[in-house]
Amino acid sequence: MITKEKYEFAQARIEELLPLVDDNMPANDKMAIELSLMSDIVIFYENEHYPIEKPTVSELIDFYLEEKGMTQKQLAIEIGLSPSCVNDYISGRSEPTLHNAGLICRILEIPPTVMLGF
């Protein structure tokens, strides 16, 4: 079990080791190994105590629209749907059909596994 004290120690040790370890250092160097172990402790603790929820379909669509600099109306035209239908997807009032989800993934370049929640 990783306690909060161990987690905080690992965080502090990472801060000390980061300036000393670089990509050119051999993987079997004791500082590189220690940095890896301390990182594993922090990751494990944070995954257990601060899990990040997977985004919803509506959050994904909204995020990727912004990333692509597209409007809801532009996406609707690309898919061949009404802007109100796309707005329903983004607001969470409805979810796209599998066919429409595939089109959205292709147009917005969303990895399908992300859209499916994997």
CYANA upper distance limits for C-alpha pairs under 8 A (distance plus 0.5 A):
  2 ILE  CA      6 LYS  CA      6.54
  2 ILE  CA      7 TYR  CA      7.18
  2 ILE  CA     41 ILE  CA      7.76
  2 ILE  CA     45 TYR  CA      7.00
  3 THR  CA      7 TYR  CA      6.72
  3 THR  CA     45 TYR  CA      8.50
  4 LYS  CA      8 GLU  CA      6.60
  5 GLU  CA      9 PHE  CA      6.59
  6 LYS  CA     10 ALA  CA      6.56
  6 LYS  CA     41 ILE  CA      8.48
  7 TYR  CA     11 GLN  CA      6.75
  7 TYR  CA     41 ILE  CA      7.01
  7 TYR  CA     42 VAL  CA      6.22
  7 TYR  CA     45 TYR  CA      7.12
  8 GLU  CA     12 ALA  CA      6.76
  9 PHE  CA     13 ARG  CA      6.60
 10 ALA  CA     14 ILE  CA      6.58
 10 ALA  CA     38 MET  CA      5.48
 10 ALA  CA     39 SER  CA      7.73
 10 ALA  CA     41 ILE  CA      7.21
 10 ALA  CA     42 VAL  CA      6.95
 11 GLN  CA     15 GLU  CA      6.98
 11 GLN  CA     38 MET  CA      7.77
 11 GLN  CA     39 SER  CA      8.35
 11 GLN  CA     42 VAL  CA      7.17
 12 ALA  CA     16 GLU  CA      7.03
 13 ARG  CA     17 LEU  CA      6.64
 13 ARG  CA     35 LEU  CA      8.32
 13 ARG  CA     38 MET  CA      7.65
 14 ILE  CA     18 LEU  CA      6.38
 14 ILE  CA     35 LEU  CA      6.54
 14 ILE  CA     38 MET  CA      6.89
 14 ILE  CA     39 SER  CA      7.55
 15 GLU  CA     19 PRO  CA      8.11
 16 GLU  CA     20 LEU  CA      8.07
 17 LEU  CA     21 VAL  CA      6.72
 17 LEU  CA     31 MET  CA      7.46
 17 LEU  CA     35 LEU  CA      6.80
 18 LEU  CA     22 ASP  CA      8.18
 18 LEU  CA     35 LEU  CA      8.03
 20 LEU  CA     31 MET  CA      8.28
 21 VAL  CA     25 MET  CA      7.04
 21 VAL  CA     31 MET  CA      7.30
 21 VAL  CA     32 ALA  CA      6.59
 21 VAL  CA     35 LEU  CA      8.50
 25 MET  CA     29 ASP  CA      7.35
 25 MET  CA     32 ALA  CA      7.78
 26 PRO  CA     32 ALA  CA      8.05
 27 ALA  CA     32 ALA  CA      6.59
 27 ALA  CA     33 ILE  CA      7.37
 28 ASN  CA     32 ALA  CA      7.35
 28 ASN  CA     33 ILE  CA      6.87
 29 ASP  CA     33 ILE  CA      6.70
 30 LYS  CA     34 GLU  CA      6.53
 31 MET  CA     35 LEU  CA      6.54
 32 ALA  CA     36 SER  CA      6.72
 33 ILE  CA     37 LEU  CA      6.73
 34 GLU  CA     38 MET  CA      6.56
 35 LEU  CA     39 SER  CA      6.54
 36 SER  CA     40 ASP  CA      6.70
 37 LEU  CA     41 ILE  CA      6.87
 38 MET  CA     42 VAL  CA      6.89
 39 SER  CA     43 ILE  CA      6.59
 40 ASP  CA     44 PHE  CA      6.50
 41 ILE  CA     45 TYR  CA      6.64
 42 VAL  CA     46 GLU  CA      6.54
 43 ILE  CA     47 ASN  CA      6.49
 44 PHE  CA     48 GLU  CA      6.73
 45 TYR  CA     49 HIS  CA      6.49
 45 TYR  CA     50 TYR  CA      8.37
 46 GLU  CA     50 TYR  CA      5.45
 46 GLU  CA     51 PRO  CA      7.22
 47 ASN  CA     51 PRO  CA      5.41
 47 ASN  CA     52 ILE  CA      8.16
 54 LYS  CA    117 GLY  CA      7.39
 55 PRO  CA     59 GLU  CA      6.33
 55 PRO  CA     60 LEU  CA      6.78
 55 PRO  CA    117 GLY  CA      8.47
 56 THR  CA     60 LEU  CA      6.73
 57 VAL  CA     61 ILE  CA      6.73
 57 VAL  CA     89 TYR  CA      8.17
 57 VAL  CA     90 ILE  CA      8.26
 57 VAL  CA     92 GLY  CA      8.32
 57 VAL  CA     95 GLU  CA      7.75
 57 VAL  CA    115 MET  CA      6.81
 58 SER  CA     62 ASP  CA      6.65
 58 SER  CA     89 TYR  CA      6.10
 58 SER  CA     90 ILE  CA      4.78
 58 SER  CA     91 SER  CA      6.81
 58 SER  CA     92 GLY  CA      5.99
 58 SER  CA     95 GLU  CA      8.18
 59 GLU  CA     63 PHE  CA      6.48
 59 GLU  CA     90 ILE  CA      7.29
 60 LEU  CA     64 TYR  CA      6.58
 60 LEU  CA    115 MET  CA      7.76
 61 ILE  CA     65 LEU  CA      6.48
 61 ILE  CA     89 TYR  CA      8.36
 61 ILE  CA     90 ILE  CA      6.89
 61 ILE  CA    104 ILE  CA      8.29
 61 ILE  CA    108 LEU  CA      8.39
 62 ASP  CA     66 GLU  CA      6.86
 62 ASP  CA     90 ILE  CA      6.50
 63 PHE  CA     67 GLU  CA      6.74
 64 TYR  CA     68 LYS  CA      6.54
 64 TYR  CA    108 LEU  CA      6.49
 64 TYR  CA    109 GLU  CA      8.32
 64 TYR  CA    110 ILE  CA      7.64
 65 LEU  CA     69 GLY  CA      6.47
 65 LEU  CA     70 MET  CA      5.63
 65 LEU  CA     71 THR  CA      7.08
 65 LEU  CA     72 GLN  CA      7.93
 65 LEU  CA    108 LEU  CA      7.18
 66 GLU  CA     70 MET  CA      6.76
 66 GLU  CA     71 THR  CA      8.28
 68 LYS  CA    108 LEU  CA      7.29
 70 MET  CA     74 GLN  CA      6.65
 70 MET  CA     75 LEU  CA      7.36
 71 THR  CA     75 LEU  CA      6.90
 72 GLN  CA     76 ALA  CA      6.61
 72 GLN  CA     83 PRO  CA      6.82
 72 GLN  CA     86 VAL  CA      6.84
 72 GLN  CA     87 ASN  CA      7.29
 73 LYS  CA     77 ILE  CA      6.77
 73 LYS  CA     82 SER  CA      8.38
 73 LYS  CA     83 PRO  CA      5.64
 73 LYS  CA     86 VAL  CA      8.33
 74 GLN  CA     78 GLU  CA      6.77
 75 LEU  CA     79 ILE  CA      6.67
 75 LEU  CA     83 PRO  CA      8.48
 75 LEU  CA     86 VAL  CA      8.03
 75 LEU  CA    104 ILE  CA      8.33
 75 LEU  CA    107 ILE  CA      8.31
 76 ALA  CA     80 GLY  CA      6.26
 76 ALA  CA     81 LEU  CA      5.41
 76 ALA  CA     82 SER  CA      6.19
 76 ALA  CA     83 PRO  CA      5.70
 76 ALA  CA     85 CYS  CA      8.26
 76 ALA  CA     86 VAL  CA      6.52
 77 ILE  CA     81 LEU  CA      6.82
 77 ILE  CA     82 SER  CA      7.94
 77 ILE  CA     83 PRO  CA      8.28
 78 GLU  CA    107 ILE  CA      8.06
 79 ILE  CA    100 ASN  CA      7.72
 79 ILE  CA    103 LEU  CA      6.93
 79 ILE  CA    104 ILE  CA      7.68
 81 LEU  CA     85 CYS  CA      6.98
 81 LEU  CA     86 VAL  CA      7.70
 82 SER  CA     86 VAL  CA      7.22
 83 PRO  CA     87 ASN  CA      6.61
 84 SER  CA     88 ASP  CA      6.63
 85 CYS  CA     89 TYR  CA      7.04
 86 VAL  CA     90 ILE  CA      6.87
 87 ASN  CA     91 SER  CA      6.47
 88 ASP  CA     92 GLY  CA      6.46
 88 ASP  CA     93 ARG  CA      5.44
 88 ASP  CA     94 SER  CA      6.00
 88 ASP  CA     95 GLU  CA      8.16
 89 TYR  CA     93 ARG  CA      6.72
 89 TYR  CA     94 SER  CA      5.71
 89 TYR  CA     95 GLU  CA      5.78
 89 TYR  CA     96 PRO  CA      6.94
 96 PRO  CA    100 ASN  CA      5.99
 96 PRO  CA    101 ALA  CA      5.90
 97 THR  CA    101 ALA  CA      6.43
 98 LEU  CA    102 GLY  CA      6.67
 99 HIS  CA    103 LEU  CA      6.97
100 ASN  CA    104 ILE  CA      6.61
101 ALA  CA    105 CYS  CA      6.59
101 ALA  CA    115 MET  CA      8.25
102 GLY  CA    106 ARG  CA      6.72
102 GLY  CA    112 PRO  CA      7.75
103 LEU  CA    107 ILE  CA      6.57
104 ILE  CA    108 LEU  CA      6.31
104 ILE  CA    109 GLU  CA      8.26
104 ILE  CA    110 ILE  CA      8.02
105 CYS  CA    109 GLU  CA      5.75
105 CYS  CA    110 ILE  CA      4.95
105 CYS  CA    111 PRO  CA      6.86
105 CYS  CA    112 PRO  CA      6.63
105 CYS  CA    115 MET  CA      7.98
106 ARG  CA    110 ILE  CA      7.19
110 ILE  CA    114 VAL  CA      7.43
110 ILE  CA    115 MET  CA      7.43
111 PRO  CA    115 MET  CA      7.15
112 PRO  CA    116 LEU  CA      6.67
113 THR  CA    117 GLY  CA      6.68
113 THR  CA    118 PHE  CA      5.76
114 VAL  CA    118 PHE  CA      6.18
